[in-house]
Amino acid sequence: MVKIESINTDEALRYMGYKENIDIDNIKDIIYDCENRLLSAAEPRYCYKIADIERSEKISVKNTDLVLEGKSIYGHLSECRGVILLAATLSDKADRLISLMNVTDVTSALITDAMASAMTEQLCDIAEEEIRRENGIKYTTFRFSPGYGDLPIDIQRDFIKVLSAEKKIGLTVNDSNILIPRKSVTAVIGISDKPLPKQKRGCAVCSMKDSCQYRKRGVHCGL
């Protein structure tokens, strides 16, 4: 289990749609309480696999059945020799905490949900740093998740299977290709032996841009 001692509050506020000019003094105590309760409940874990890739019309992850389809992931990995397949979760205990709060205190539930999203990103940052250090990897792309760009979200089940993520960290996927627990992430990270050019990212290349709840609030998801 990964130890996370504090949550990036500024990032959590961004997930909630707060602007810099909004006074949050009236909810500081609630934020502090939500952070502490989430840190106590969550069990941050991750698992990963490093693999070479093979290009044809699509990208195949060698020694697996996983195929990465779409122009966006093809371009994303154009300078890469391999990939890190990453799965991370805060555990079902984080989900249960948010569900309980939804019954007892909607405001705290909303704040804790945003806190959990920020904490999940922190977990992925920690995981990526540890993976790079432990495996001597110098150059990587940013994390690219199923459903981003035109990488189909329906590869989630194969992704989880390749990583044995259900056995290792309790991560599954439902019939709608939603990760369970909800506060979880899967991602592809490209590996290169040389510095990589700055890559295009953001709403313009995301397949969810028309229905994204973050865009509707005037913020973004971090990609």
KANOR-V926937 format. One line per field, one symbol per residue. ss: DSSP state (@ for helix, = for strand, . for the rest). A space follows every 10 residues. Layout:
ss=???
//
This chain:
ss=........@@ @@@@@@.... ....@@@@@@ @@@@@@@@@@ @...====== =====...== =.....==.. @@@@@@.... .========. .@@@@@@@@@ @@@@.@@@@@ @@@@@@@@@@ @@@@@@@@@@ @@@@@...== ...=...... ..@@@@@@@@ @@@.@@@@@. .==.....== ...======= ==........ ..@@@..... ..@@@@.... ...
//
